[in-house]
């Protein structure tokens, strides 16, 4: 059995060999040619940190579109549903040229489709919208129902995206 001081010495020695930069910091560049580096030591590992926000800028729940190419933010109350199209970081609006998007649900065992109409947000260029709205109270009442299996379908720059709308207590104003 190894003694505790011996284990500490090994851990400290290994950390000195590998090095430890702050998370997210960029490695310093070196003017040393690669051919003169020791072949015994592996190159330092680069760790990419990608934060996953839990809500969008309008305090709604997020829906991943593609492999985080875009996000949709769902905000609703008992009377309306609003979807905002956002960038890959879920921070900035992405106005698109689509006149509508669709939410598909299953209600009482039957599939239903609800269209949300483009309602350009402030700052959206002419002919494009980052905001889509439905005042259908049936959709508003079912969008939180996990049994309804709500899914968003939208076309962005000619490519179709689908996203699963997960139940989330943030992003809406009605009480549960």
N, C-alpha and C positions, 0 to 999 in steps of 0.2 A: 504494500500500500504506500502511495506517495504522500509525503508530508505537505501540509498546506503551504508553507513557505516555498517549497520547490514548485508547486503548481502555480503560485503567484509569479515566480520568476519566469516560468515558461510562458505564461500568458503575456506578461510585460514584454518579454523578448520577441514573441511572435507579433505583437502589435507594433513594435518598433520596426520589424522587418517589413510588414505589410503596409504600415502607415495608416493614418486615419485623418481624412479631411472632413470638414464640416459637410453635412448632408446637403446636396444640391450645389456645392461649390465646384468650380471648374478647376481641373488640374492645371498646374503651372506648366508653361511650355519649357522645353529644354532645347538648347542649341547643340546638344550632344548627338552625333549621328547614331542612328539605330544600330549600326554595325559595331559600335564600340560599347554598347550596353551589355551587361552580363547576361549570358544565356541561362544562368541559374535562377534568376528571379523573373517571375511572370510580370507582365505589364500591369500597371495599376488598373483596378476595375473601375468602370464608370457606371454610376448608378443614376438612372433617370427617375426623378420623382414627378408623378402626375397626380395632382390633387383631384379628388372626385367630389365636387360640391354636392350637398344634400338637397339644396333648393335653388331655384332660379332667381334672377334679379327682381321678379315680381312676387317672390315668396311662395311660388308654386312648386309642385313636385316635377321632377325631371324624367324625361323619356329619352333613352339613348336611341339614336338613329344611325344605322350603319355601325361601323367599328369606331364609335365616338367621333364620326366625321361631323355630325351635327347633334343638337339636342332639341327637344321640344319641351316647353314648360307648360304644364296644365294648371290653370287657375279657374276655380269655379265656386259657385254658391248654389242655392236651390233653384235658381231661375236661369242661369246661363253657364256656358262653358267657353273658356277662352284658351287658345293655344298660341304660344309665342314660339317662333322658330329662332333658335340660337346657334352660335358657333360651337366649335369643338370643346371650348372651355366652359360653355354654358353661361357666358357673361354678356356677349354682344349680340344684338339683333342681326338676323340675316334675312333681309327682305327678298322674297322669291316672286317669280312671275305667275305662280299658280293662282287661279281665282277661288279655289277652295281646297280643303283637305277633308279626309273622311275618318270617322271613328266607327269601327265595327264592334258590336257587342252581341251577346247571346242573352235573350230574355225569354223566360218561360220555354226554354228549349229551342227557340227560333232565332235565327240570325237577323239582326237589324243593322241598318247602316244610317249614319247621321252625317250630314254635310255641314261643315263649318265654313262660312263665307269670309273672304278676305275683307278686312276692315283695316286699311293702312294705319299704322301707328305714326305718331309725330316723328318726323325725320325719315320716314320711308320714301324712297324716290317714286315718282309717278309711274304707275303701271306695275308696282311691286308692293308686297305687303309682308310684314313679319308677324302680323297678328291676324288670327282667324277666330270668328265668334259664332256660337249657336245659342239661340234663346229657347231651345227646345227643352222644356222642363223634364221630359221623359229621359233624355240623355243626361241631364244634370243629376237626376235621381239614380241613374244606373252606373255612372262613371266610376263610383267608388265600390261598386259591388264586385267582389273578386269572382263570384260565380258567373258574372256577365262576360268575363274574359275580354275586357276592352283592349282594342288594338288600334293604333294610329297608322294611317296610310297617307303618305305625302310624296309629291314629286318635287325634287330640288335639282335644278340645272339639268333636267331631262332624265334624271335617275330616280327610280322608285325606292322609297325607304319605308320600312315598317318598324313599329316600336310597340312594345308591350307597356300598357299603362298599369303600373303597380299601385295598389292601395296605399295611400299616404295621408295621414291626418293633417299635414300642412298643405297649404295651397287652396283651401276652401274655407268658407265662412260659416257653414251650417254645423250645428251641434250633433254629436253622435250619442 
